[in-house]
Structures are given as structure tokens and as C-alpha cells.
């Protein structure tokens, strides 16, 4: 939404003003197209979620109803109007233990651990690294099923990825990470680098919880959100460097900007 102000009298500080609201119609994420346009939109959505979190808000999980593409600005937008809240103290947001216990999202994108019964019932806390995994599943899902057959498989069915049953969906995701990422997917030449990047991030989520637990900040306590984000940045850089850091360099730059991290010289 854009707000424009028009003064009734030119150059007059006392003149009354009229406000015009310009509403932009956002499109589903897949409308960003494929290839680099989609990757840019995805990175901007992840950045928006991170900026909201570090600013003291509690953004919700990615769903089909809150991740969009702006054709006007050619950018990705995370618009979680239902769940954004700044009523909780920022100190409580850092480990995401008190404010995120009972929050659930679309099974298509949810981290595998968040779909397990103890987490769904609020018996164990949820952490920021699980939100990062959810956005990585967003990347995999849209590449697999909305890439104009540049990434395709005769063994994968989109409906299997969209079932609402938590147990069934968690098994589908686990099986995909263990067996299907390479063997069941056919990738066109112009999408190989993007798919290798997505596969690398999915593989990176395996054992991420243990790596986060071993991260220690200044006072000797784990700061899960910060550590998870820094580990993500490191992995993104590593995956891009494996491809000479050329095509997907803009993804790294967008994510760096999210936390005020200076870009590399």
C-alpha cells in the first residue's frame, strides 16, 4: 500500500492536505517467474521475516496466504497480517520459547520437528531455526512444482506435499530429504545451480538443531535466533562459492542486509 500526500496550496506549510491510498494487488509467489527472479523474491521474503523478528515483532509461519510477489516493485513480500504482533517484550522473542509454543503453519512448509506431536501440543518450545527450515521448504516446493517443468519428477505429486495430516507430511518430507532430492528429480541445465543451492540448504537442515545448541555467545548462553541466522548466512555463502559465486550472489547480498551485516568488499 502506498500513501501519497497532495498539498492544496503549493509551497505552503499551513495548507491542508489530502491523502490518497494506492492499493497494489499482490500476486502469488509463483508469479515471480522462475530462475533468478524467483530466487530474488524468495530471499526478500526471508529477509522480511528476519527484519520483523529482530525488530521485536513475532511474525508467523510461511503459508500460501502470506508470501507474495509484487509485480510493481518486482520483489517478494512477507505479509503476515494475522500474526504480526509487537505486544510481547523483545527479550522473550530471542529464544522463541514463550511466544512460539503453539503456533503452527502450513504442513507443506513447516519444519519437520514442528509437526511432531510434542511440539504441536506445546510440550516443547519452538525455535527460530525451525522458521528458517520452513522457508527452505518454501524454496524447494515452489521450485519443484512451479518452475515450468525446469525441475520435475514423475515420482513426486504436489498433492502429497499439501496434505494436512502432520504425521504423513513429516514422513514425506523426511523421505524426500533422504532419498528423492537427487534420484527422483530431473533438472534442466539452466536450473541446475538453483536446484543445487536448494538441495544444499535442505541437507544443511539435517542436524541443524545440534549445531545451534553448540553455538555460544558472549555470556555463555545460547542465543538461538542470532546463531541460526549466522549459520544460514555461512551456508549460503558456501553454496554460492561452490558455483564460483556468480549467478546467485544477489541472494547472499539480500540476506546480509537483513541483519545489518556489512557486505563483503
ChimeraX attribute file (.defattr): number of C-alpha atoms within 10 A of each C-alpha:
attribute: neighborCount
match mode: 1-to-1
recipient: residues
	/A:1	8
	/A:2	8
	/A:3	9
	/A:4	9
	/A:5	10
	/A:6	12
	/A:7	14
	/A:8	12
	/A:9	11
	/A:10	8
	/A:11	8
	/A:12	9
	/A:13	9
	/A:14	9
	/A:15	12
	/A:16	10
	/A:17	12
	/A:18	10
	/A:19	10
	/A:20	11
	/A:21	10
	/A:22	10
	/A:23	9
	/A:24	11
	/A:25	11
	/A:26	17
	/A:27	15
	/A:28	15
	/A:29	25
	/A:30	17
	/A:31	15
	/A:32	22
	/A:33	15
	/A:34	16
	/A:35	17
	/A:36	16
	/A:37	14
	/A:38	23
	/A:39	21
	/A:40	19
	/A:41	26
	/A:42	28
	/A:43	22
	/A:44	22
	/A:45	26
	/A:46	23
	/A:47	21
	/A:48	18
	/A:49	25
	/A:50	22
	/A:51	17
	/A:52	17
	/A:53	21
	/A:54	16
	/A:55	13
	/A:56	18
	/A:57	20
	/A:58	24
	/A:59	23
	/A:60	22
	/A:61	24
	/A:62	27
	/A:63	20
	/A:64	13
	/A:65	13
	/A:66	17
	/A:67	23
	/A:68	24
	/A:69	25
	/A:70	18
	/A:71	14
	/A:72	9
	/A:73	7
	/A:74	13
	/A:75	20
	/A:76	28
	/A:77	24
	/A:78	25
	/A:79	19
	/A:80	18
	/A:81	11
	/A:82	9
	/A:83	13
	/A:84	14
	/A:85	14
	/A:86	15
	/A:87	9
	/A:88	13
	/A:89	12
	/A:90	16
	/A:91	9
	/A:92	13
	/A:93	22
	/A:94	19
	/A:95	20
	/A:96	21
	/A:97	16
	/A:98	15
	/A:99	17
	/A:100	21
	/A:101	18
	/A:102	16
	/A:103	15
	/A:104	18
	/A:105	16
	/A:106	18
	/A:107	25
	/A:108	25
	/A:109	25
	/A:110	27
	/A:111	25
	/A:112	21
	/A:113	15
	/A:114	27
	/A:115	21
	/A:116	13
	/A:117	13
	/A:118	12
	/A:119	18
	/A:120	18
	/A:121	15
	/A:122	16
	/A:123	11
	/A:124	14
	/A:125	18
	/A:126	22
	/A:127	22
	/A:128	23
	/A:129	23
	/A:130	21
	/A:131	24
	/A:132	24
	/A:133	23
	/A:134	25
	/A:135	22
	/A:136	22
	/A:137	23
	/A:138	21
	/A:139	23
	/A:140	20
	/A:141	18
	/A:142	16
	/A:143	24
	/A:144	21
	/A:145	17
	/A:146	17
	/A:147	17
	/A:148	11
	/A:149	13
	/A:150	20
	/A:151	21
	/A:152	18
	/A:153	16
	/A:154	8
	/A:155	9
	/A:156	15
	/A:157	11
	/A:158	11
	/A:159	8
	/A:160	13
	/A:161	17
	/A:162	14
	/A:163	15
	/A:164	12
	/A:165	10
	/A:166	19
	/A:167	14
	/A:168	14
	/A:169	21
	/A:170	21
	/A:171	12
	/A:172	16
	/A:173	20
	/A:174	13
	/A:175	12
	/A:176	16
	/A:177	16
	/A:178	11
	/A:179	10
	/A:180	15
	/A:181	19
	/A:182	14
	/A:183	10
	/A:184	14
	/A:185	15
	/A:186	17
	/A:187	19
	/A:188	12
	/A:189	9
	/A:190	11
	/A:191	17
	/A:192	14
	/A:193	19
	/A:194	20
	/A:195	24
	/A:196	18
	/A:197	22
	/A:198	22
	/A:199	18
	/A:200	16
	/A:201	21
	/A:202	18
	/A:203	14
	/A:204	16
	/A:205	19
	/A:206	14
	/A:207	9
	/A:208	17
	/A:209	15
	/A:210	9
	/A:211	13
	/A:212	19
	/A:213	14
	/A:214	12
	/A:215	16
	/A:216	13
	/A:217	11
	/A:218	7
	/A:219	7
	/A:220	8
	/A:221	11
	/A:222	16
	/A:223	19
	/A:224	22
	/A:225	22
	/A:226	19
	/A:227	20
	/A:228	23
	/A:229	20
	/A:230	15
	/A:231	17
	/A:232	20
	/A:233	16
	/A:234	12
	/A:235	17
	/A:236	21
	/A:237	17
	/A:238	15
	/A:239	20
	/A:240	21
	/A:241	13
	/A:242	12
	/A:243	14
	/A:244	11
	/A:245	14
	/A:246	10
	/A:247	12
	/A:248	22
	/A:249	15
	/A:250	16
	/A:251	19
	/A:252	21
	/A:253	17
	/A:254	19
	/A:255	23
	/A:256	18
	/A:257	14
	/A:258	19
	/A:259	16
	/A:260	9
	/A:261	12
	/A:262	9
	/A:263	11
	/A:264	7
	/A:265	3
